[in-house]
Amino acid sequence: MLKQFLLGLLITSYSIAIGQVDAVSVLNKVSQKYKSLNSLQANVSLRTTNKDSDIDETNEISVYKKGDKFKFTLDKVLTVVSDASTLWTISPDDEEVTIDIYEEDEEEGEINMSNVFTIYENGFEQYYVESLNKNGNNYHIIDLIPEDKERDFFKIKVFVDSKAYYLSEMVVMYKDGTKADYQIKDFKMNLDLKDKMFQVTQADYPGFHFEDLR
């Protein structure tokens, strides 16, 4: 009886502790943190796996953001730059720069490098899962379920640093069995990023073909 009582007390205490942590309040703190930044830079390791299709690929992505401006490079073979009005896509292998009008994705929950740090803000139901110690650090684990059930993914699991309230990891789970694991590392904030970093000119890429699609 005593063992059963203690076990029941432990389970009840754990349930109360979990209930005191609210997914919305955690993610609101994360939003406040990111919105307070003038700029950020991060290196992101993206691992994509699908057992049925025998896929296991890792890509390295560098991300720079300043307000609505962004620049990201994928494995040094593709760079995308935007000053929030124009979008430049640079392919060194093809020696080509494509220019287009930048338009934000109208659909909530669309994942891209311009919103990867704030994807959770719109279009999701938010559920607190647990507090987890991983590699000596403590994280809040939160599941995001898209409100639009027609999405090609059914859940995003986010890991929030419980001290700094920054995203550390995000795992996107697709309906076809694919998992995309974004691990955010080397995070730096409030760097002095010049506006010209988020624009591309022909002088930046001499000899490249510029294709203007605007």
PyMOL commands that set and color helices and strands:
alter all, ss='L'
color gray80, all
select helices_A, chain A and resi 2-19+23-35+119-121+195-198+202-204
alter helices_A, ss='H'
color red, helices_A
select strands_A, chain A and resi 40-50+55-66+69-74+78-82+86-91+96-101+124-134+137-146+153-161+167-174+179-189+209-212
alter strands_A, ss='S'
color yellow, strands_A
deselect
rebuild
show_as cartoon
